[in-house]
Amino acid sequence: GLGLQTERLGRFIHFEESVDSTQKIAHKLAYDGMKEGTIVVAEEQISGRGRLDRKWHSPKYTGIWMSVLLRPNLPPPKAPQLTLIAAVAIVQAIEEVTRLQPNIKWPNDILLNGKKIVGILTEMQAEADKINSVIIGIGINVNQQLEHFPEELQTIASSLLIESGKTYTRAKLIQVILAKLEKLYDQYLQHGFLPIKLLWESYALSIGKQIVARTITGSIKGVAKGITDDGVLMLEDKDGKTHYIHSADIEMEKK
Ligand code: BTN
């Protein structure tokens, strides 16, 4: 077993050797009425999915490929907050287990030494202005060597092993992530988003910095001011106008 210390998260675990995508399985389980806290973990994904229709490279036995099913009693616009909660939980878990200090790049990348080690993909199903299910997909590069990555990723992605020279037990990481996530999620349901927003901002790389946000309608340059209570990025351009960015790729400007 995973030795879980949680009340709800991970009490029901679907473990698979090889899957298309843990997201796909979690969506099906959600549809079948599975409870909040159900998780799907696989050793390998054949067609792991990333944001913006990208692929997520998920080789066997090296990383954490996991989807967590939540059923919060919230309106759909609150769903992005859950991505930010997951990001904080993962950063805290990596800090605790590895003593490394990762940072968050809005909205949902976690980086070590400027390279991506974690991706989060949140997908929601809602009915009549009420969330039915949220599936938080978490991909963590744990024990990959550099040659495990496709060449085009080798300069932008990394793993805990590459950055620290040490291998980590994936079950231990999962256990700590679920414990942190449950704690933050409960805190969020009881006290709202503000305490988590402050934590998130303390880990974020881009706040106060000059960035370029590439959205589907074009690029906007400006200084990242922070996030709104709904997890939307606020960007102030050179004319002092604030832009609210819901979905984009962020690039930090080189000096
Ligand atoms: C991203 O950074 O683009 C998000 C990547 C999310 C990857 C995880 S791995 C587990 C889950 N299953 C998937 O197919 N994708 C997510």
Residues whose N, C-alpha, C, O or C-beta is under 5 A from the ligand:
A	BS01	BTN	S21 T22 Q23 S47 G48 R49 G50 R51 W56 I64 W65 M66 S67 G119 I120 L121 G137 I138 G139
